[in-house]
């Protein structure tokens, strides 16, 4: 009985051992299958890709700025007076030399009349002096003849000569008085002309626009008081400020494109006219002036504008989407898709001009497509799958399946 019981225990032990061996073998197979499955997933990482482009690219900068009048002229009287008429209003067009205001001229008209009267008196005095000199000259000639005959004395001859000299002096004074009176008349006329105030600017266009009016009819103004501000709007001037980073790329004559909130769907064009040779110490920026055609006078001084300038243009460049750039070991690069075996190859690149989402890059092996989504799970040589195309790496398993 003891032997039979011992044999049963041994048989049961062997049976349990074999069962455990089978369980461990099955578990090992399952683990290997799972590893193969995990490896298969790593071989086909899902990513998105985009074509590498080739063409022109531009480096653009957009600056905020304002518009200013290209020229302005402040109308001011040269004399004080009472404003009788103001011939223009805000936004009126003004021609060069146009009379825009008139002052009360009664006082100045009277001054002209007084000057003319003084001139008449001076002219009469001159005529009298000329007549007196003529008489003194004839008397001198008569006394001179009598003295030669021994009839007139030497003292009489001296008296006649003195009278002639005095007459000549009085005539010279009278002529000077006439000249002074004529100048007084001219001055009075000029001052009378100042009562009609002209918009007489120099240079620029012959037509401008009234931008501001500072007085009304009936007011009394002093000499040089501002009456009107007249501006030239075509062309109009744009002003932007640039930092040192962009300053060296700007030059006079560069084309610019402008937009403004007043006309949000329109673009206006101009060019760089002047670049300041200095930077403002407070802001470390330099003033740049733009000339903008404004034939319809739609753009106005004081408007806020956004100015886009093309700083650099490369006619032929290799271009990738900005999302394709990836950083590996402190180096920028892209993953290029190998269309033959559907793997991603790491390619270091040098980044150049950026234009929106388009980036210029230089480097080796930049052809085909680059990964733009999913780079974080890739390494050099990683197999990929692009869902939209359904293409994966051709593995040995797939080739055997095809057989």
WOKA-V830184 format. One line per field, one symbol per residue. phi: phi as a letter, one per 40 degrees, with the letter a starting at -180 (. if undefined). A space follows every 10 residues. Layout:
phi->???
//
This chain:
phi->.ccccccccc cccccccccc cccccccccc cccccccccc cccbccabbb cccbicabcb bbbcabbbcc aabccaccbc icccbbcbbd gccbcdgccb abbcbdcccc cccccccccc cccccccccc cccccccccc cccccccccg cccccccccc cccccccccc cccccccccc cccccccccc cccccbcbcb cbggccbbbc cabbbbcgcb bccgccbabb bbbbcbbbbb bbccdbdccc acgccbbbba ccbcbbbbba accabccbbc ccbfbbcbbb bbcaccfccb dgccbbbbbc cabbcbacbb cccccbbbfg bcabbccccc bfbbbcbcbb cbcbbgccbc bbicgcagbb cbahccbbbc gccbbbdcbg cbcccccccc ccc
//
